[in-house]
Amino acid sequence: MFISFVLFFYYLSCLPFSTSQQIWDIYQTTWDRSKLFTSLNPSSPINFVSPGASADADIAFDDNTQYQSMLGFGATLTDSSATVLNNLKASHLRVQKKNSGNYWAVIDKLFNPSPSSAGAGLSYIRVPIGASDFSTNVYLAKLNIRSTAYSLNDNDGDESMSRLDMTRVPSSVFTVLKDIMGANQYSKFHLVPWSPPAWMKDTYSMSGGSIREEYIPAYAKYLLKAVQGYKSQGIPVYAISVQNSNPTYPTCWMTPDVEARIAVALRNLLDSNGLGSVRIVGYEHNWNNAASYPVELVDDANNAVSGVAFHCYSGSVKNQDSFHNARPGKDIYFTECSGTYGSDWWGDIKWYMDNLWIGSVERFSRTGLMWNIALDGSGNPKFPGTDSCGGPGCRPIVTVNGDGSYSFNQEFYAMAQASKAILPQDAGGPFGQRVATTVKGGKAWALRVSGFATKRVSGSDWARYSIVVMNCKSRVDLEFGD
């Protein structure tokens, strides 16, 4: 019987890649689940060899050809995810049993970045601004308008944002974010709104419609105040998106020109308020329009946006090439994809590796994110009336059950293999940088490979090199050489 697998392994070197180097650790996930993000803990380092004619596949690693530095892998802490996790930590509700030990075990497995730990070191977290399709707290607006979803300011006409209210964010969001920060000192937080406040829109609703252009300055100020509000709660913001695109839930339709005008106004506000390091990210939508909308957006916004973010729900990952080739100086973020309950475990892992954790990264993405961090076994709780992921429900990275038990899903086991490969080797050190890899041999077709080089804090220490390998279809005997 053959075993299909995903491997992550790393070695240390003070010299260019050579046969004198050795593999020091291997993490493996197999199709039969006999190994799940399991360190093989080699009793002695594994030597590299010169490629021989008998090898089924030879992986060549060229650290002289370097590409993007990585920012991290992760998911979104929706209101629903925060509620599920916080209830596990300290539930006062009958719907879910408290188990603080399990809560901390989940946090450690997800976020611990130490090279010697069993954690995945997830380090890039999206956080919705206001309601999304996974919001458990539905606030009635203070206006007599057709809206039940909440924003941070539902006070009609408050263009100065003097009444923006951070207490509308569920307290569980801040609790879990701070626990994530405690577990992973490299955590980066990326804010993203699903909609402007309803009173700024032509539909007077958080669902659908477009922003009224006279409110573009007010909306930019709203986003600024959100960044400042999270900062006041002890949550530093790495990046903020102008708009997340969705068809039916709290959402807003924008043209590239309108989104660019908001980004420019927000960039000026951030810069003039001591927040110049906060990146602005555009688009936040699917691959299918990669050659059009995001290109127009970055052209219109010029230097206001650092790059654009893609989702997986329409189009092909290959479409990222269209954007990168058109605007190679702009960053690419991959920020959302969701599995559904009931799909094939190993088939999902292969798809995720092929399209996201290797495929998107080899097409210049600096991040890799799934959708919800945590939900229950039915993909709940979610915004009333939403049909996200259809009948089966969206599957999170970790399922938390009503009895306080939990289980990590295929999304975790696929992503963890890639996340572990890019984490800093030293405290305060840099993340990994993608380097060129090639695969040769009769069964090269069966392998998907990505490689990373991670520099050290001290120039005298050996660099770390990591390779992520997905064996898609059959048994392959590997030899590793320069």
C-alpha positions as CSV (number, residue, x, y, z in Angstrom):
1,M,0.0,0.0,0.0
2,F,1.3,3.5,-0.9
3,I,0.9,6.5,1.3
4,S,0.1,9.9,-0.2
5,F,1.3,12.7,2.0
6,V,2.1,16.4,2.6
7,L,5.5,17.0,3.9
8,F,7.2,20.0,5.5
9,F,10.8,19.7,6.3
10,Y,13.7,22.1,7.1
11,Y,17.4,22.2,7.3
12,L,20.0,24.7,8.4
13,S,22.9,25.9,6.3
14,C,25.7,28.5,6.4
15,L,26.6,27.8,2.7
16,P,24.7,27.6,-0.6
17,F,22.6,24.5,-1.0
18,S,24.9,21.4,-1.1
19,T,25.0,17.7,-0.5
20,S,26.7,18.3,2.8
21,Q,23.5,19.7,4.3
22,Q,21.0,17.8,6.4
23,I,17.3,17.7,7.1
24,W,16.6,18.3,10.8
25,D,12.9,17.9,11.0
26,I,9.9,16.6,9.0
27,Y,6.2,17.3,9.6
28,Q,3.9,14.9,7.8
29,T,0.1,14.6,7.1
30,T,-1.1,11.4,5.4
31,W,-4.3,10.6,3.5
32,D,-5.2,7.8,6.0
33,R,-4.8,10.2,8.9
34,S,-2.2,8.0,10.5
35,K,-0.1,11.2,10.7
36,L,-1.7,14.6,11.3
37,F,0.8,17.4,11.2
38,T,3.1,15.0,13.0
39,S,6.8,15.7,13.5
40,L,8.8,12.6,12.5
41,N,11.6,13.6,14.9
42,P,14.4,12.0,13.0
43,S,16.8,10.3,15.4
44,S,19.7,11.7,13.3
45,P,19.7,14.3,10.5
46,I,18.9,13.1,7.0
47,N,21.7,13.7,4.5
48,F,21.2,15.2,1.1
49,V,22.6,13.3,-1.8
50,S,23.6,14.0,-5.4
51,P,20.6,13.2,-7.6
52,G,20.8,9.7,-9.1
53,A,19.2,8.2,-12.2
54,S,17.0,5.9,-10.0
55,A,15.1,8.6,-8.2
56,D,11.4,8.9,-9.0
57,A,11.6,12.6,-8.4
58,D,14.5,15.0,-7.7
59,I,13.7,18.3,-5.9
60,A,16.1,21.1,-6.8
61,F,16.2,24.2,-4.5
62,D,17.7,27.4,-5.8
63,D,18.1,30.0,-3.1
64,N,19.8,32.4,-5.5
65,T,16.4,33.1,-7.1
66,Q,14.3,34.8,-4.4
67,Y,10.7,36.0,-4.5
68,Q,8.3,37.5,-2.0
69,S,8.8,37.5,1.8
70,M,5.8,35.9,3.5
71,L,3.6,37.6,6.1
72,G,1.8,34.6,7.5
73,F,-1.1,32.2,7.3
74,G,-4.3,32.3,9.2
75,A,-8.1,32.9,9.0
76,T,-10.8,35.3,10.1
77,L,-11.9,35.9,13.7
78,T,-15.6,36.6,12.9
79,D,-18.0,37.5,15.7
80,S,-19.2,33.9,15.5
81,S,-15.7,32.4,15.8
82,A,-15.0,34.7,18.8
83,T,-18.3,33.7,20.4
84,V,-17.6,29.9,20.0
85,L,-14.0,30.2,21.3
86,N,-14.9,32.5,24.2
87,N,-17.7,30.3,25.3
88,L,-15.3,27.4,25.4
89,K,-13.0,29.4,27.6
90,A,-15.6,30.8,30.0
91,S,-19.1,29.9,28.9
92,H,-22.1,31.0,30.9
93,L,-24.5,29.6,28.3
94,R,-26.2,26.3,28.2
95,V,-25.7,25.9,24.5
96,Q,-22.0,25.2,25.0
97,K,-20.0,23.6,27.8
98,K,-17.1,25.4,29.2
99,N,-13.7,23.7,29.0
100,S,-10.9,26.2,29.5
101,G,-8.2,23.5,29.2
102,N,-9.5,22.7,25.7
103,Y,-9.6,26.4,24.8
104,W,-6.0,26.9,25.6
105,A,-5.1,23.7,23.8
106,V,-6.8,25.0,20.7
107,I,-5.1,28.4,21.0
108,D,-1.7,26.7,21.4
109,K,-2.1,24.4,18.5
110,L,-3.4,27.1,16.2
111,F,-1.0,29.9,17.1
112,N,2.1,28.8,18.9
113,P,5.0,29.8,16.6
114,S,7.9,28.2,18.4
115,P,10.0,25.9,16.1
116,S,10.1,23.3,18.8
117,S,6.3,23.4,19.5
118,A,3.5,21.3,17.9
119,G,1.7,24.6,17.0
120,A,1.1,25.8,13.4
121,G,2.0,29.4,14.3
122,L,-0.9,30.9,12.4
123,S,0.0,34.6,12.4
124,Y,-2.2,36.6,10.0
125,I,-5.8,37.2,11.3
126,R,-8.6,39.1,9.6
127,V,-11.2,40.8,11.7
128,P,-14.5,42.2,10.4
129,I,-15.5,45.8,11.1
130,G,-19.1,45.5,12.0
131,A,-21.5,42.8,11.0
132,S,-20.6,40.0,8.5
133,D,-22.4,36.8,7.5
134,F,-21.0,35.3,10.7
135,S,-22.2,37.7,13.3
136,T,-24.0,36.4,16.3
137,N,-25.0,39.7,17.8
138,V,-27.6,41.5,15.6
139,Y,-28.1,45.1,16.7
140,L,-31.1,47.1,15.7
141,A,-30.0,50.4,14.2
142,K,-30.9,53.6,16.0
143,L,-32.5,54.8,12.8
144,N,-35.8,53.9,11.3
145,I,-34.2,52.2,8.3
146,R,-34.2,48.7,6.8
147,S,-31.2,47.4,8.6
148,T,-30.7,44.8,11.3
149,A,-26.9,44.4,10.9
150,Y,-24.6,46.5,13.0
151,S,-21.9,49.0,12.1
152,L,-19.7,50.9,14.6
153,N,-21.7,54.0,14.0
154,D,-25.4,53.8,13.2
155,N,-26.0,57.5,14.0
156,D,-27.4,59.1,10.9
157,G,-25.4,62.0,9.7
158,D,-22.5,61.7,12.2
159,E,-19.9,62.4,9.5
160,S,-17.4,63.5,12.2
161,M,-17.6,60.0,13.7
162,S,-17.9,61.5,17.2
163,R,-20.4,58.9,18.2
164,L,-18.6,55.8,16.8
165,D,-18.9,53.1,19.4
166,M,-16.3,50.4,19.8
167,T,-18.5,48.7,22.5
168,R,-20.7,47.5,19.6
169,V,-17.9,45.0,18.9
170,P,-18.6,41.9,20.9
171,S,-16.3,41.7,23.9
172,S,-15.4,38.2,23.0
173,V,-13.6,39.5,19.9
174,F,-11.1,41.5,22.0
175,T,-10.7,38.7,24.5
176,V,-9.8,36.1,21.9
177,L,-7.6,38.6,19.9
178,K,-5.6,39.3,23.1
179,D,-5.2,35.6,23.8
180,I,-3.9,35.1,20.2
181,M,-1.4,37.9,20.7
182,G,-0.3,36.2,23.9
183,A,0.3,33.0,22.1
184,N,2.0,34.4,19.0
185,Q,4.1,37.5,19.2
186,Y,4.2,37.7,15.4
187,S,0.4,38.2,15.1
188,K,-0.7,40.6,12.4
189,F,-4.3,41.9,12.4
190,H,-6.1,42.9,9.2
191,L,-9.4,44.8,9.5
192,V,-12.1,44.5,6.8
193,P,-15.6,46.0,6.6
194,W,-18.5,44.1,5.0
195,S,-20.4,47.4,4.6
196,P,-20.4,51.1,5.4
197,P,-23.0,52.1,7.9
198,A,-26.5,51.8,6.4
199,W,-27.1,55.6,6.5
200,M,-24.2,56.2,4.1
201,K,-25.8,54.0,1.4
202,D,-28.4,54.4,-1.3
203,T,-30.4,51.5,0.0
204,Y,-30.2,52.6,3.7
205,S,-29.3,49.0,4.4
206,M,-26.2,47.1,5.4
207,S,-27.1,44.5,2.8
208,G,-26.5,45.4,-0.9
209,G,-26.5,48.8,-2.4
210,S,-23.7,51.3,-2.9
211,I,-22.2,54.1,-0.9
212,R,-23.5,57.5,-1.7
213,E,-20.5,59.4,-3.0
214,E,-21.0,62.4,-0.7
215,Y,-20.2,60.1,2.2
216,I,-16.8,59.0,0.9
217,P,-14.9,61.3,3.3
218,A,-17.1,60.2,6.2
219,Y,-16.5,56.5,5.3
220,A,-12.8,57.1,5.2
221,K,-13.0,58.7,8.7
222,Y,-15.1,55.7,9.8
223,L,-12.3,53.3,8.8
224,L,-9.7,55.5,10.5
225,K,-11.7,55.5,13.7
226,A,-12.0,51.7,13.5
227,V,-8.2,51.4,13.3
228,Q,-7.8,53.8,16.2
229,G,-10.5,52.0,18.2
230,Y,-8.8,48.6,17.9
231,K,-5.5,50.2,18.8
232,S,-7.1,51.7,21.9
233,Q,-8.1,48.2,22.9
234,G,-4.5,47.0,22.6
235,I,-4.9,45.5,19.2
236,P,-2.3,46.8,16.7
237,V,-3.6,46.9,13.1
238,Y,-1.3,45.8,10.4
239,A,-3.6,46.4,7.4
240,I,-7.2,47.4,6.6
241,S,-9.3,46.7,3.5
242,V,-11.7,49.2,2.1
243,Q,-14.5,46.7,1.4
244,N,-15.2,42.9,1.4
245,S,-17.3,41.7,-1.5
246,N,-20.2,39.4,-0.9
247,P,-23.5,38.9,-2.9
248,T,-26.2,38.8,-0.2
249,Y,-25.0,39.5,3.3
250,P,-23.9,42.8,4.8
251,T,-22.0,44.1,1.7
252,C,-21.6,47.1,-0.6
253,W,-21.0,47.4,-4.3
254,M,-18.2,49.7,-5.4
255,T,-16.6,50.7,-8.7
256,P,-12.8,50.7,-8.8
257,D,-12.9,54.5,-9.0
258,V,-15.0,54.8,-5.8
259,E,-12.9,52.3,-3.9
260,A,-9.8,54.1,-5.0
261,R,-11.2,57.5,-3.8
262,I,-11.9,56.0,-0.4
263,A,-8.4,54.5,-0.2
264,V,-6.8,57.8,-1.1
265,A,-8.8,59.6,1.6
266,L,-8.1,56.9,4.1
267,R,-4.4,56.9,3.3
268,N,-4.2,60.7,4.0
269,L,-6.0,60.3,7.3
270,L,-3.8,57.4,8.4
271,D,-0.7,59.3,7.5
272,S,-1.8,62.4,9.3
273,N,-2.7,60.5,12.4
274,G,0.5,58.7,13.0
275,L,-0.7,55.5,11.4
276,G,1.4,55.6,8.2
277,S,2.6,52.0,8.7
278,V,-1.0,50.6,8.4
279,R,-1.3,49.1,4.9
280,I,-4.5,49.6,2.8
281,V,-5.6,46.6,0.8
282,G,-8.0,46.7,-2.1
283,Y,-10.4,44.5,-4.0
284,E,-11.0,41.5,-1.5
285,H,-12.9,39.5,-4.0
286,N,-12.5,36.5,-6.3
287,W,-9.9,35.4,-8.8
288,N,-12.1,35.7,-11.8
289,N,-11.7,39.5,-12.3
290,A,-8.0,39.6,-11.4
291,A,-7.1,41.2,-14.8
292,S,-9.6,44.1,-14.6
293,Y,-11.1,45.5,-11.4
294,P,-8.0,45.3,-9.2
295,V,-5.7,46.6,-11.9
296,E,-8.0,49.6,-12.4
297,L,-8.2,50.1,-8.7
298,V,-4.5,50.3,-8.0
299,D,-4.0,52.5,-11.0
300,D,-6.6,54.9,-9.7
301,A,-5.4,54.7,-6.1
302,N,-1.7,54.9,-7.0
303,N,0.4,54.6,-3.8
304,A,-2.6,54.6,-1.4
305,V,-3.0,50.8,-1.6
306,S,-0.2,48.3,-0.9
307,G,-1.9,45.7,-3.0
308,V,-5.0,43.6,-3.4
309,A,-6.6,40.5,-1.8
310,F,-8.1,37.5,-3.5
311,H,-10.8,34.9,-2.6
312,C,-11.2,31.4,-4.0
313,Y,-14.9,31.2,-4.8
314,S,-14.8,32.0,-8.5
315,G,-12.1,31.8,-11.2
316,S,-8.7,30.1,-11.0
317,V,-5.7,30.7,-8.9
318,K,-3.8,31.2,-12.2
319,N,-5.7,34.5,-12.6
320,Q,-3.4,35.9,-9.9
321,D,-0.7,35.9,-12.6
322,S,-2.8,38.4,-14.6
323,F,-2.7,40.9,-11.8
324,H,1.0,40.3,-10.9
325,N,2.1,40.6,-14.5
326,A,0.2,43.8,-14.9
327,R,1.3,45.4,-11.7
328,P,4.3,43.5,-10.3
329,G,5.1,46.2,-7.7
330,K,1.9,45.6,-5.8
331,D,1.5,43.0,-3.1
332,I,-0.9,40.1,-3.4
333,Y,-2.8,38.8,-0.3
334,F,-4.9,35.7,-0.3
335,T,-7.5,36.2,2.4
336,E,-10.5,34.0,2.1
337,C,-11.7,30.5,1.2
338,S,-14.1,28.1,3.0
339,G,-14.7,24.4,3.0
340,T,-18.1,22.9,3.5
341,Y,-19.1,20.1,5.8
342,G,-19.4,16.7,4.2
343,S,-16.7,17.1,1.5
344,D,-13.8,14.6,0.9
345,W,-11.0,15.0,3.5
346,W,-8.0,14.1,1.4
347,G,-9.5,15.6,-1.8
348,D,-9.8,18.9,0.1
349,I,-6.2,18.8,1.3
350,K,-4.9,18.2,-2.2
351,W,-7.0,21.1,-3.5
352,Y,-5.9,23.5,-0.8
353,M,-2.2,22.7,-1.3
354,D,-2.4,22.8,-5.1
355,N,-4.4,26.0,-5.3
356,L,-3.8,27.9,-2.0
357,W,-0.8,27.1,0.2
358,I,1.4,26.2,-2.7
359,G,-0.5,27.5,-5.8
360,S,-1.4,31.0,-4.5
361,V,2.0,31.4,-2.9
362,E,3.9,30.5,-6.1
363,R,1.8,33.2,-7.7
364,F,3.2,35.8,-5.3
365,S,0.7,35.9,-2.5
366,R,2.2,37.0,0.8
367,T,-0.6,35.6,3.0
368,G,-2.8,32.5,3.0
369,L,-6.1,32.6,4.9
370,M,-9.2,30.5,5.3
371,W,-12.6,31.9,6.4
372,N,-13.8,31.2,10.0
373,I,-11.3,30.1,12.6
374,A,-14.0,28.3,14.7
375,L,-17.7,27.3,14.4
376,D,-19.9,24.5,15.6
377,G,-20.5,21.2,13.8
378,S,-23.3,22.7,11.7
379,G,-21.4,25.8,10.7
380,N,-23.1,28.0,13.2
381,P,-23.7,30.5,14.6
382,K,-24.2,32.9,11.7
383,F,-26.1,36.0,10.7
384,P,-29.9,35.3,10.5
385,G,-31.0,34.5,7.0
386,T,-27.6,34.0,5.5
387,D,-27.0,31.0,3.3
388,S,-23.2,31.0,3.4
389,C,-21.8,27.7,2.0
390,G,-25.4,26.4,1.5
391,G,-27.1,23.5,3.4
392,P,-24.0,21.7,4.7
393,G,-22.6,24.8,6.3
394,C,-19.2,26.5,6.2
395,R,-16.5,24.3,7.8
396,P,-14.0,26.3,10.0
397,I,-10.4,25.5,10.8
398,V,-11.5,24.0,14.1
399,T,-15.0,22.6,15.1
400,V,-16.0,23.3,18.7
401,N,-18.8,21.1,19.9
402,G,-21.5,21.8,22.5
403,D,-20.0,19.4,25.0
404,G,-16.7,21.3,25.0
405,S,-14.8,18.9,22.7
406,Y,-13.1,20.0,19.5
407,S,-11.6,18.7,16.3
408,F,-9.2,20.2,13.8
409,N,-10.4,20.0,10.2
410,Q,-8.6,19.4,6.9
411,E,-8.2,23.2,6.5
412,F,-5.9,23.2,9.5
413,Y,-3.8,20.2,8.5
414,A,-3.2,21.6,5.1
415,M,-2.4,25.1,6.2
416,A,-0.3,24.1,9.1
417,Q,2.2,22.4,6.8
418,A,2.8,25.6,5.0
419,S,2.7,27.9,8.0
420,K,5.3,26.0,9.9
421,A,7.7,26.4,7.0
422,I,7.8,30.2,7.0
423,L,7.9,31.1,10.7
424,P,10.9,32.9,12.1
425,Q,13.7,30.6,13.4
426,D,14.7,33.1,16.0
427,A,12.7,35.3,18.3
428,G,12.2,38.6,16.5
429,G,13.6,37.2,13.3
430,P,12.2,37.5,9.8
431,F,9.6,35.3,8.2
432,G,10.6,33.0,5.3
433,Q,11.1,34.2,1.8
434,R,10.0,32.1,-1.2
435,V,12.8,30.8,-3.4
436,A,12.8,28.9,-6.7
437,T,12.2,25.1,-6.7
438,T,12.0,22.6,-9.5
439,V,11.0,19.0,-9.6
440,K,12.4,16.5,-12.1
441,G,12.0,12.8,-12.7
442,G,9.5,10.3,-13.9
443,K,7.0,11.1,-11.2
444,A,7.6,14.8,-11.0
445,W,4.0,15.3,-12.1
446,A,2.8,13.8,-8.8
447,L,4.5,16.5,-6.6
448,R,3.6,20.1,-5.8
449,V,6.6,21.8,-4.1
450,S,7.3,25.2,-2.6
451,G,10.5,26.3,-0.9
452,F,11.5,29.1,1.6
453,A,14.7,30.6,3.0
454,T,14.6,32.1,6.5
455,K,17.4,34.4,7.5
456,R,18.7,34.5,11.1
457,V,19.0,37.4,13.6
458,S,22.7,36.8,13.8
459,G,24.7,36.8,10.5
460,S,26.9,34.1,12.0
461,D,24.0,31.6,12.4
462,W,23.0,29.2,9.7
463,A,20.0,30.1,7.6
464,R,17.0,27.8,7.6
465,Y,15.6,26.3,4.4
466,S,12.1,24.8,4.3
467,I,10.3,22.8,1.6
468,V,6.6,22.0,1.5
469,V,5.8,18.9,-0.6
470,M,2.4,17.6,-1.7
471,N,2.3,14.1,-3.1
472,C,-0.9,14.2,-5.1
473,K,-1.4,10.7,-6.5
474,S,1.1,7.9,-6.0
475,R,4.1,6.6,-4.2
476,V,7.2,8.6,-5.0
477,D,10.7,7.8,-3.8
478,L,12.5,11.1,-3.2
479,E,16.1,12.1,-3.3
480,F,17.1,15.6,-2.2
481,G,20.0,17.3,-3.9
482,D,21.4,20.6,-5.0
